[in-house]
Amino acid sequence: MFFLAFLPQGDLDPLAGFKNLTHLSLLRNPVTTKEHYRLYVIHKIPQLRVLDFQRIRLREREAAERTFKGKKGEKLAREIGKKSKTFTPGAPIAGVKRTGPSPQDVEAIKKAITEATSLEEVDRLQRLLQAGQVPGKDAKRHPRAEGGVEEEEEEMEMDMQNGN
């Protein structure tokens, strides 16, 4: 097994259930910077023989046993073993606003694409979208007095061709 993205050491606990897991490398994983990382993993996954490409020595096993022995050791193991707060895939994440186009913007984009009659028009739509503009929507927000949207889009095309 190589590079699992664990942050809290408690997220390593389920690996103890893999009885045939004898080699584990978590190099370049943030969990390796935590205090007691190596001893905790040796304590929790006793069947490991090699951790981070280094053989687990008897003295390390003894040190892990001493560190996590008794009430102090159990308390330390519980403290270290706190799991990260996870999420349910597909469920909305609290406090995070959805970004991206609104459903109305998506419909306006689809409509503009289906109504395009030439490759040049599709290319123009692509440039508008890359500039963060929604076809038809920006026209309603920023109408020009005389030339309308076409003039604004032509100006944008000229600016893009001139490298501005």
N, C-alpha and C positions, 0 to 999 in steps of 0.2 A: 504494500500500500504506500502511496507517495503523495504528499502534500494535500491534506484535507484542511480546509479553511476553518479551523476552530479558533475561537477567541478565548472564552473562559475554559479553564482546564476541566470543569465539570462536563463539558461537551464531549470529552474523551471517554467518559464512563461507559457508554454503550459498546465501545470496542472490546471491553472485557468479556463480552458474551461470545466473541469469536474465539473459540477454543483452539483453533489451529493457527491463530495469529502469532507468529514467532518473530517476524521482522516488521518494523514500523519506522518510517522516516517522516518526521514533521519539520525537516529543515526548511528555513525561510517562512515558517508559519509563525504568526504572532504569538502563539501560545508558548513557544520556546523561550520567550523573554521573561516569562512569569517566574516568580520565586518558587522554588521547590519543584519545578516542572519535571525534571528527569526522575526525581525520587517519587513524585506523585504517580507518574505513568508506570514506573516499575511496581509500585504498591498496588495500583488498580488493575494492571494487566500482568499478573504474575507469570503467565506462560511466555512472555516475550523473552527472546534470547538476544536480539539485536535492536537497539534503539538509535536512530539517527546514524546508522552505519557504524556504530560502536558496540562491541560486545558488552553485555551487561555482566559485570563482575560480581562475585559473591559479596565483596565488601559493600557494593552499591545496594544489593538486596538487603543486607543487614542494616545499612544506614536507613533505607526506606522503611524497614520494619520498626526500627527505633523511633524514627521521626513520627510515624503514624500510629504508635502504640499508646495505650492508655487513654485517659480522658482528654488530656491535652492533644494527643495525636488525633483522636476522633473529632475533636472540635476543629482542629486545623484542617482535617480532611473534609469536613462539612463546609468550612469556610472556602476552601479552595474549590470544592466540588459544586459550587453554585453554578447553575446552568445559565446560559444566555437566554434572554427573552426571545422567543421565536415567533413566527407568524404562521398563519394558515394560508397556503397558496390560494390565490383568487379572492381572498377576503380583503375588504378595504383596510388600508393602514390608517390608523387614527392619527390625526394631526398633519396628514400629508395631502396637500391639494393636488388634484389631478391637473396635469399640464397637457398641452397639445391642443389641437383644434376641437372646437365644440361640434356636436352632431350636426348643427346647422351649417357650420363651415365645411364639414366633410361632404355634406349634400351639395353645397354650392360648388365645391371642387369637382365632384363627380359630374355634376351637370355641365360645368364648363368643359370638361374633358370630352364628354359624349357629344357636345355640340360643336367641338372643334372640327373644322373641315379641311385643314391642311397641316402638314408637318411643321410649318412655320408657326402656326397658331399654337400647336402643342408645345413647341419650343418656347414661345412667349409665355405660355402658362407655367412652364417649368421654371423659367426665370422669375416670374412673379412669386411663385411659391417659395423658391429659394431665398427671395428677398423678404419673406415673411408676410406676404400679402395674399389675401384670399380673393380670387377672381369674383367680381360682382359685389362683394361686401365692401371693399375699399372704395368702390365707385360711389356707393351710397353715402359713405362717411365724408369723402373728400371730393365732391363734384366741382369741376372747374366751371367758371361762369360761361366761357365761350366754347372751348374745344371739348369739354367733357372728358370722359375716361380715356378715349382713344388717344387724345393729345398727351395725356399724362403717361400712358404706356409707351407711346412713341418716344417721349423724352427719356424715359427709363431705358428703352432699347438703345438710344443714341448714346446715353451715358455709359452703358455697359460696353458698347462697341468702342468707345473712346477710352475706356479704361478708368472712368471716374467712379 
